[in-house]
Amino acid sequence: MADMVGNVTVQRYEQIVAAGVELVEQVTGAQFALGDLALEIEPMRSWGSPEPCKASEPEFTVKVSLQRFADDIGVSERTVTAWRWTAAKWPVAKRRKSVSFTVHRILGSVVEEAERWASLDDPPFNERSGRRQWTPDGAKRLLGHKVDIPVTVEEKIRAVTDLTRDDDVAAAVTADLLRRPAAAAQVSQEDRVRVVAELTRDDEVAKKVTTDLLRRPQVAREAMRDDTARLLVNRAQFDNSERARETLRERVPAVRKIEHTIEYLDLVGSCHSYVASLGRLVPRLRGQEFTEDERETVRRGIARVRAAADWLESAIDAGVFTLDEQLAQLLKGE
């Protein structure tokens, strides 16, 4: 019902809030009083202060003293430390009865004292209550800390990021979000590319995705306009063809003999073709003048031919047809 808050009426709820505010003020006063007592036992010291702890036993440290006080009053040493620190940050004259101890503790992190004192008198607007008031989340927003109940987009993103630090949780959340067309449509092209790149690091996944994508004519045309992609595809086709030939050779031994005959004829034909080409060209060169650059270019070509011929002769004799790196570069003209 609209006139109910939980199990009570709005009127009763307001009475409960008023009583709660009074109790919070009492609790805040008690926490500050306990913090002042802890400060009396162990006053705050600046870092590197030579002043020793004033205790009857020299081995007592600040922590030991506060631990003893905490044990004697039945709370944790951590709680006493928080009381003491907050009380030190807020002298009695600067404390606000209407502001909770929790907010005082959070705003105690404001470094500049003048800014810290002024902060309490400038509470943020609370959209839920419709008035300006301090809440723990309001204090955390002022300092840029993570809030308990995120409101803005940035706060929600930060909360989701913290919750999805575990890879399994992140994977489940990502899969769920990508099933929502409206959410996926708002992801930028750069981020989509980055996501696809991450998801396809596994070779099996990449192979399946690439195959599916290249079945789209438009995608295939655009991809083949990239020189590197086209080169890699051509190389892959050659490798696949070579693998298929190797498989065929293993299954049908006669294929190797046929290939040997064809390759032998190609090799002999290349020698004949080279000699025949020179036989046609050399007579035409009679009476022609060549520049020094032209002669040098021809000499480099002859050197490559001579190196190739020497290597071929050695390979035929030794039966080893592997090019070393230096010869391969020479034949490429590098």
MIDREN-195136 format. One line per field, with one value per residue: x, y, z of N, C-alpha, C in turn. Coordinates in steps of 0.2 Angstrom, whole numbers, plus 5000, padded with zeros to 4 digits. Layout:
// MIDREN-195136
n_x <- (X;...)
n_y <- (Y;...)
n_z <- (Z;...)
ca_x <- (X;...)
ca_y <- (Y;...)
ca_z <- (Z;...)
c_x <- (X;...)
c_y <- (Y;...)
c_z <- (Z;...)
This chain:
// MIDREN-195136
n_x <- (5004;5002;5002;5010;5025;5035;5030;5023;5013;5015;5015;5018;5031;5038;5039;5047;5058;5062;5065;5075;5085;5088;5094;5105;5112;5115;5123;5133;5139;5143;5153;5162;5166;5172;5182;5189;5194;5202;5212;5217;5224;5233;5240;5239;5253;5264;5272;5287;5290;5300;5295;5292;5281;5271;5271;5269;5276;5290;5290;5278;5268;5259;5249;5248;5244;5231;5225;5224;5215;5204;5201;5198;5186;5178;5178;5184;5201;5203;5191;5192;5204;5198;5189;5198;5206;5196;5191;5203;5204;5193;5191;5182;5175;5173;5164;5148;5133;5122;5126;5131;5143;5149;5150;5158;5169;5172;5174;5185;5196;5199;5212;5216;5213;5205;5196;5191;5184;5174;5167;5157;5147;5141;5132;5128;5115;5101;5093;5083;5077;5075;5081;5095;5107;5119;5125;5133;5136;5136;5147;5157;5156;5161;5174;5178;5177;5172;5155;5141;5129;5127;5123;5125;5130;5144;5147;5140;5146;5159;5155;5151;5163;5171;5164;5166;5178;5183;5187;5178;5165;5165;5165;5152;5144;5147;5143;5129;5126;5129;5119;5109;5102;5101;5110;5122;5122;5126;5139;5155;5163;5177;5178;5171;5179;5190;5185;5181;5194;5200;5191;5194;5207;5210;5215;5206;5193;5195;5197;5185;5177;5183;5181;5167;5165;5171;5162;5153;5150;5152;5160;5171;5176;5180;5190;5200;5205;5215;5232;5241;5232;5227;5239;5242;5231;5233;5245;5241;5233;5242;5250;5240;5237;5250;5250;5239;5245;5255;5249;5242;5253;5258;5248;5247;5260;5264;5262;5272;5283;5278;5277;5291;5296;5289;5295;5308;5308;5304;5315;5326;5321;5321;5334;5337;5329;5335;5347;5343;5336;5347;5354;5345;5345;5359;5365;5358;5363;5374;5385;5379;5379;5383;5379;5389;5381;5371;5379;5384;5372;5369;5380;5378;5366;5372;5380;5371;5365;5376;5379;5367;5368;5379;5375;5365;5371;5379;5369;5363;5373;5375;5363;5356;5344;5343;5341;5354;5354;5361;5363;5349;5346;5354;5348;5336;5340;5343)
n_y <- (4994;5012;5020;5014;5009;4996;4987;4996;5012;5027;5038;5032;5027;5039;5043;5033;5036;5048;5044;5036;5045;5052;5042;5038;5050;5049;5037;5042;5052;5044;5036;5045;5049;5038;5037;5049;5045;5034;5042;5049;5039;5035;5047;5055;5054;5061;5055;5047;5053;5057;5055;5045;5031;5034;5024;5013;5001;4999;4991;4992;4997;5008;5000;4989;4995;5000;4988;4982;4991;4989;4976;4976;4984;4976;4976;4976;4978;4985;4992;5001;5008;5014;5023;5031;5037;5044;5053;5060;5067;5075;5088;5093;5105;5105;5095;5088;5086;5081;5074;5058;5046;5038;5045;5056;5048;5044;5056;5061;5058;5068;5078;5092;5103;5114;5112;5100;5104;5112;5104;5097;5106;5107;5098;5085;5083;5073;5062;5052;5056;5069;5080;5090;5081;5072;5056;5040;5035;5047;5054;5045;5047;5060;5059;5051;5037;5019;5016;5010;5008;5010;5023;5032;5030;5028;5024;5012;5004;5003;4995;4983;4980;4977;4966;4956;4952;4939;4927;4917;4921;4933;4928;4922;4933;4941;4933;4932;4946;4948;4942;4950;4961;4975;4979;4974;4981;4994;4993;4999;4999;4997;4991;4980;4973;4971;4962;4951;4947;4943;4933;4924;4919;4906;4893;4883;4889;4901;4896;4891;4902;4910;4903;4903;4917;4919;4913;4922;4932;4946;4949;4941;4947;4960;4956;4950;4961;4966;4965;4957;4948;4942;4936;4927;4919;4913;4907;4898;4890;4885;4877;4868;4861;4856;4847;4839;4833;4826;4817;4810;4804;4795;4786;4782;4776;4776;4789;4797;4793;4798;4812;4814;4811;4822;4833;4831;4833;4846;4852;4849;4855;4868;4871;4869;4879;4891;4891;4891;4903;4912;4909;4915;4928;4934;4935;4946;4956;4961;4974;4983;4996;4996;5004;5008;5005;4996;4986;4981;4977;4966;4958;4955;4947;4937;4932;4927;4917;4909;4905;4898;4888;4881;4877;4868;4858;4853;4849;4839;4829;4826;4824;4832;4844;4857;4874;4885;4899;4910;4908;4908;4921;4927;4922;4928;4940;4949)
n_z <- (5000;4997;5007;5017;5025;5024;5037;5044;5046;5036;5045;5057;5053;5052;5065;5070;5063;5068;5081;5079;5074;5085;5093;5085;5086;5099;5099;5091;5099;5109;5103;5099;5112;5117;5108;5111;5124;5120;5114;5125;5131;5121;5113;5097;5086;5075;5060;5062;5074;5088;5101;5114;5119;5132;5144;5158;5156;5146;5134;5129;5115;5104;5098;5107;5118;5115;5111;5124;5130;5122;5124;5138;5138;5130;5115;5098;5094;5082;5081;5091;5087;5075;5081;5089;5079;5071;5081;5083;5071;5071;5081;5096;5094;5081;5077;5072;5078;5072;5062;5057;5066;5057;5045;5049;5051;5037;5030;5037;5030;5022;5017;5019;5032;5033;5022;5026;5038;5033;5024;5031;5033;5021;5014;5002;4990;4993;4982;4985;4998;4995;5000;5007;5014;5024;5020;5022;5009;5002;5007;5003;4989;4988;4991;4981;4983;4982;4982;4992;4987;4971;4960;4949;4931;4930;4943;4944;4934;4939;4950;4944;4938;4949;4954;4944;4943;4945;4934;4929;4933;4926;4913;4912;4914;4904;4893;4895;4893;4880;4874;4874;4862;4862;4871;4866;4854;4858;4860;4855;4839;4839;4852;4850;4840;4848;4858;4850;4846;4858;4861;4852;4853;4856;4845;4839;4841;4833;4820;4817;4818;4808;4797;4796;4794;4782;4773;4770;4757;4755;4766;4764;4752;4756;4766;4758;4752;4759;4759;4767;4773;4761;4756;4766;4765;4753;4755;4764;4756;4747;4756;4761;4749;4746;4757;4754;4743;4748;4756;4746;4739;4749;4749;4736;4729;4715;4711;4715;4707;4695;4697;4699;4686;4679;4685;4683;4669;4668;4674;4665;4654;4658;4658;4644;4639;4644;4638;4625;4625;4627;4615;4606;4609;4611;4597;4593;4600;4594;4590;4598;4611;4628;4644;4659;4670;4665;4661;4673;4679;4671;4674;4688;4686;4679;4689;4698;4690;4688;4701;4704;4695;4699;4712;4708;4701;4712;4720;4712;4712;4726;4730;4739;4741;4747;4749;4756;4767;4762;4748;4745;4747;4737;4725;4726;4723;4734)
ca_x <- (5000;5006;5003;5013;5032;5036;5024;5020;5011;5020;5015;5022;5038;5041;5040;5052;5064;5064;5068;5082;5090;5090;5098;5111;5116;5118;5128;5139;5142;5147;5159;5167;5168;5177;5188;5193;5197;5208;5217;5220;5228;5238;5239;5241;5259;5266;5276;5294;5290;5304;5292;5291;5275;5271;5267;5273;5281;5293;5288;5271;5267;5252;5244;5247;5240;5224;5222;5222;5209;5199;5199;5195;5179;5174;5177;5190;5206;5201;5186;5195;5208;5194;5186;5203;5208;5191;5191;5208;5202;5187;5191;5175;5172;5171;5160;5141;5129;5117;5130;5133;5150;5152;5151;5164;5175;5174;5177;5191;5201;5200;5218;5216;5209;5199;5191;5187;5179;5169;5163;5151;5142;5139;5129;5125;5107;5099;5087;5078;5074;5073;5084;5102;5109;5125;5125;5139;5138;5137;5153;5161;5156;5165;5181;5179;5177;5167;5149;5138;5123;5129;5118;5127;5133;5151;5147;5138;5152;5164;5153;5151;5170;5173;5160;5167;5186;5184;5186;5172;5160;5165;5163;5145;5141;5148;5139;5123;5125;5130;5113;5104;5104;5101;5116;5127;5122;5129;5147;5159;5166;5184;5178;5169;5185;5194;5181;5182;5201;5201;5188;5197;5214;5210;5215;5200;5188;5197;5196;5178;5174;5185;5177;5160;5165;5173;5157;5149;5154;5155;5166;5177;5179;5183;5196;5205;5208;5221;5238;5243;5227;5227;5245;5242;5226;5237;5250;5238;5230;5248;5251;5235;5238;5255;5248;5235;5249;5259;5244;5241;5260;5258;5243;5248;5267;5266;5262;5279;5286;5275;5280;5298;5297;5287;5300;5315;5307;5304;5322;5330;5318;5323;5341;5337;5326;5339;5352;5340;5335;5353;5355;5342;5347;5366;5366;5354;5366;5380;5385;5375;5383;5380;5382;5392;5376;5368;5384;5384;5366;5370;5385;5374;5362;5376;5382;5365;5364;5382;5377;5361;5370;5384;5371;5361;5376;5381;5363;5362;5378;5375;5356;5353;5341;5341;5345;5356;5351;5365;5361;5342;5345;5357;5344;5331;5342;5344)
ca_y <- (5000;5018;5024;5010;5008;4990;4985;5002;5017;5032;5042;5028;5027;5046;5043;5029;5039;5053;5041;5033;5050;5053;5036;5039;5055;5046;5033;5046;5055;5038;5034;5051;5049;5032;5039;5053;5041;5031;5047;5050;5033;5035;5053;5054;5056;5062;5050;5049;5057;5054;5055;5038;5030;5035;5019;5010;4996;5001;4987;4994;5001;5011;4995;4985;4999;5000;4981;4981;4995;4986;4970;4978;4986;4971;4977;4974;4984;4988;4997;5006;5012;5019;5028;5036;5041;5049;5058;5065;5071;5080;5091;5093;5110;5104;5089;5090;5081;5079;5070;5051;5045;5035;5050;5059;5044;5044;5063;5062;5057;5074;5080;5099;5103;5119;5109;5095;5107;5115;5099;5095;5111;5107;5091;5084;5082;5066;5061;5048;5060;5076;5086;5089;5078;5067;5049;5037;5035;5054;5055;5042;5051;5066;5057;5046;5030;5015;5017;5004;5008;5014;5027;5034;5025;5026;5020;5005;5001;5001;4990;4977;4978;4973;4959;4952;4951;4932;4925;4913;4926;4938;4924;4921;4939;4943;4929;4935;4953;4948;4939;4956;4965;4982;4980;4973;4987;5000;4992;5002;4995;4995;4986;4973;4970;4969;4956;4945;4945;4940;4926;4919;4917;4898;4891;4880;4894;4906;4892;4890;4909;4913;4899;4905;4923;4919;4911;4928;4935;4953;4949;4938;4952;4965;4953;4949;4967;4967;4962;4952;4943;4938;4932;4922;4914;4910;4902;4892;4886;4881;4872;4863;4857;4851;4842;4834;4829;4821;4811;4806;4801;4790;4781;4779;4777;4778;4796;4800;4792;4802;4818;4814;4812;4829;4838;4830;4836;4853;4854;4849;4860;4875;4872;4870;4885;4896;4891;4893;4910;4916;4908;4920;4935;4936;4938;4953;4961;4963;4981;4987;4999;4996;5008;5004;5002;4990;4980;4979;4973;4960;4954;4953;4942;4931;4929;4923;4911;4904;4902;4893;4882;4877;4874;4863;4853;4850;4845;4833;4825;4824;4822;4837;4850;4862;4880;4889;4906;4915;4907;4910;4928;4929;4920;4933;4947;4953)
ca_z <- (5000;4996;5014;5022;5024;5027;5041;5048;5042;5035;5051;5062;5051;5053;5072;5071;5060;5073;5087;5076;5073;5092;5095;5081;5089;5106;5097;5088;5105;5113;5099;5100;5119;5117;5104;5115;5129;5117;5113;5131;5133;5116;5109;5090;5085;5068;5058;5064;5080;5093;5107;5116;5122;5139;5148;5163;5154;5140;5128;5127;5109;5103;5097;5113;5123;5112;5112;5131;5131;5118;5128;5144;5137;5126;5108;5095;5094;5076;5082;5095;5082;5071;5086;5091;5073;5070;5086;5082;5065;5072;5087;5098;5091;5073;5076;5071;5082;5067;5057;5060;5067;5051;5040;5051;5049;5030;5029;5041;5025;5018;5020;5021;5038;5032;5018;5030;5042;5028;5021;5035;5032;5014;5013;4996;4989;4992;4978;4988;5003;4992;5004;5007;5020;5024;5021;5020;5001;5000;5009;4999;4983;4989;4991;4975;4985;4980;4986;4994;4982;4965;4957;4942;4927;4932;4949;4942;4930;4944;4954;4940;4937;4955;4955;4939;4943;4944;4927;4928;4934;4920;4907;4913;4914;4897;4888;4896;4891;4873;4871;4873;4856;4863;4875;4861;4849;4860;4860;4849;4834;4842;4858;4847;4838;4854;4861;4846;4846;4864;4861;4846;4854;4855;4838;4836;4840;4828;4814;4816;4817;4802;4791;4795;4791;4775;4769;4768;4751;4756;4771;4760;4747;4760;4769;4753;4749;4764;4756;4772;4773;4755;4756;4771;4763;4747;4758;4767;4751;4745;4762;4761;4743;4748;4762;4751;4738;4752;4758;4740;4738;4754;4748;4729;4727;4708;4710;4716;4701;4690;4699;4697;4679;4677;4688;4679;4662;4669;4676;4659;4650;4660;4656;4637;4638;4646;4633;4619;4625;4625;4608;4602;4611;4610;4591;4592;4604;4590;4588;4603;4616;4635;4649;4664;4675;4662;4661;4680;4680;4668;4678;4694;4684;4677;4695;4701;4686;4689;4708;4704;4691;4703;4717;4705;4700;4718;4723;4709;4714;4733;4732;4744;4737;4752;4749;4762;4767;4758;4741;4744;4746;4731;4720;4726;4721;4740)
c_x <- (5004;5007;5006;5021;5034;5029;5020;5017;5016;5020;5020;5030;5041;5043;5046;5059;5067;5067;5075;5087;5092;5095;5105;5115;5119;5124;5135;5143;5146;5153;5164;5170;5173;5183;5193;5197;5203;5214;5220;5225;5234;5237;5242;5248;5261;5271;5283;5295;5295;5301;5290;5284;5275;5267;5272;5278;5284;5292;5282;5271;5260;5247;5243;5243;5232;5221;5220;5216;5203;5196;5196;5188;5175;5173;5184;5195;5205;5196;5188;5200;5204;5191;5192;5205;5203;5191;5197;5207;5197;5188;5183;5172;5170;5166;5153;5137;5124;5120;5133;5141;5153;5154;5157;5170;5177;5177;5183;5197;5203;5206;5218;5211;5203;5194;5187;5182;5173;5164;5157;5145;5139;5137;5127;5118;5106;5093;5082;5074;5072;5076;5091;5104;5115;5123;5132;5141;5139;5144;5158;5162;5161;5172;5183;5180;5172;5161;5146;5132;5124;5122;5119;5130;5140;5151;5145;5143;5157;5162;5153;5158;5173;5170;5163;5175;5187;5182;5180;5165;5159;5163;5155;5141;5141;5144;5132;5121;5125;5123;5108;5106;5105;5108;5122;5128;5126;5137;5150;5162;5173;5183;5175;5175;5189;5191;5182;5189;5203;5198;5190;5204;5215;5210;5209;5194;5189;5196;5189;5175;5176;5182;5170;5160;5166;5168;5152;5153;5156;5161;5172;5180;5183;5190;5201;5208;5214;5226;5240;5239;5227;5233;5245;5237;5230;5242;5247;5235;5236;5249;5246;5235;5244;5254;5244;5240;5253;5255;5243;5248;5260;5254;5244;5255;5268;5266;5268;5283;5284;5278;5287;5299;5295;5293;5306;5314;5307;5311;5326;5327;5320;5330;5341;5334;5331;5345;5349;5338;5341;5355;5352;5344;5354;5367;5363;5358;5372;5379;5382;5380;5379;5383;5385;5386;5372;5373;5384;5378;5366;5375;5382;5370;5366;5379;5377;5364;5370;5381;5372;5364;5375;5380;5368;5365;5378;5375;5362;5367;5377;5368;5353;5351;5339;5345;5347;5354;5355;5363;5354;5342;5348;5352;5338;5333;5343;5351)
c_y <- (5006;5021;5020;5010;5002;4988;4990;5007;5022;5037;5039;5028;5033;5046;5039;5032;5044;5050;5038;5038;5052;5048;5036;5044;5053;5042;5036;5049;5050;5036;5039;5051;5044;5034;5044;5050;5037;5036;5049;5045;5034;5041;5051;5057;5057;5057;5052;5053;5054;5053;5048;5037;5031;5029;5016;5005;4998;4997;4988;4998;5003;5005;4990;4989;4999;4993;4980;4985;4992;4980;4971;4981;4982;4972;4975;4980;4988;4994;5003;5011;5017;5024;5033;5040;5046;5054;5063;5069;5076;5082;5092;5099;5110;5098;5092;5084;5078;5074;5063;5051;5042;5040;5054;5055;5044;5051;5065;5061;5063;5077;5087;5100;5108;5116;5103;5098;5109;5110;5097;5100;5112;5100;5090;5083;5075;5065;5057;5052;5067;5081;5085;5086;5073;5060;5046;5037;5042;5056;5052;5045;5057;5065;5052;5039;5026;5016;5010;5003;5012;5017;5029;5029;5023;5022;5012;5001;4999;4995;4983;4975;4974;4966;4954;4951;4943;4930;4921;4917;4931;4934;4923;4927;4941;4939;4931;4941;4953;4945;4945;4961;4972;4983;4979;4978;4993;4999;4995;4997;4992;4990;4980;4969;4967;4962;4950;4943;4941;4933;4921;4918;4909;4897;4888;4885;4899;4902;4892;4897;4911;4909;4902;4912;4923;4916;4917;4932;4942;4953;4946;4943;4957;4962;4952;4955;4969;4962;4956;4946;4938;4934;4926;4916;4910;4905;4896;4887;4882;4875;4866;4858;4853;4846;4836;4830;4824;4815;4806;4801;4794;4784;4778;4781;4778;4785;4800;4799;4797;4809;4819;4815;4819;4834;4837;4833;4843;4856;4854;4854;4867;4876;4873;4877;4891;4896;4893;4901;4914;4915;4913;4927;4938;4938;4945;4958;4964;4971;4986;4990;4998;5001;5004;5001;4996;4984;4977;4975;4966;4955;4951;4947;4936;4928;4924;4916;4906;4901;4897;4887;4878;4874;4868;4857;4849;4846;4839;4827;4822;4822;4826;4843;4855;4868;4883;4896;4911;4914;4909;4917;4930;4928;4925;4940;4952;4955)
c_z <- (5000;5003;5019;5020;5028;5031;5045;5043;5041;5041;5056;5060;5052;5061;5074;5069;5065;5079;5085;5076;5080;5094;5091;5084;5096;5104;5095;5094;5109;5109;5099;5107;5120;5113;5108;5121;5126;5116;5119;5133;5128;5112;5102;5089;5077;5066;5059;5070;5085;5100;5109;5119;5129;5143;5153;5161;5147;5134;5125;5120;5109;5102;5103;5118;5121;5112;5119;5132;5128;5122;5134;5143;5132;5119;5105;5095;5087;5077;5086;5091;5078;5075;5087;5085;5071;5075;5085;5076;5066;5079;5089;5095;5084;5072;5075;5074;5077;5062;5060;5061;5060;5046;5042;5050;5042;5028;5032;5036;5021;5021;5023;5027;5036;5027;5022;5035;5038;5025;5025;5034;5025;5011;5006;4995;4988;4988;4981;4993;5000;4996;5005;5014;5019;5025;5020;5013;4999;5001;5005;4992;4983;4988;4985;4977;4982;4985;4987;4989;4976;4962;4950;4938;4929;4938;4948;4938;4935;4948;4951;4939;4943;4956;4950;4938;4943;4937;4925;4929;4928;4914;4907;4911;4906;4892;4889;4893;4883;4870;4871;4868;4858;4867;4870;4856;4851;4861;4854;4845;4836;4848;4855;4844;4843;4857;4857;4846;4852;4864;4856;4847;4854;4847;4835;4836;4834;4821;4812;4814;4810;4796;4790;4792;4784;4770;4767;4763;4752;4761;4768;4755;4751;4763;4764;4750;4754;4761;4761;4772;4767;4754;4760;4769;4757;4750;4761;4762;4748;4750;4761;4754;4743;4752;4759;4746;4742;4754;4752;4738;4743;4752;4741;4727;4720;4707;4711;4710;4695;4691;4697;4690;4676;4679;4684;4672;4663;4670;4669;4654;4652;4658;4648;4636;4639;4640;4626;4619;4624;4618;4603;4603;4609;4603;4590;4595;4600;4588;4593;4609;4623;4640;4655;4669;4672;4662;4668;4682;4677;4672;4684;4692;4682;4684;4698;4697;4687;4696;4708;4700;4695;4709;4714;4704;4706;4721;4719;4711;4721;4734;4737;4741;4742;4751;4755;4761;4763;4751;4740;4743;4739;4725;4720;4724;4727;4741)
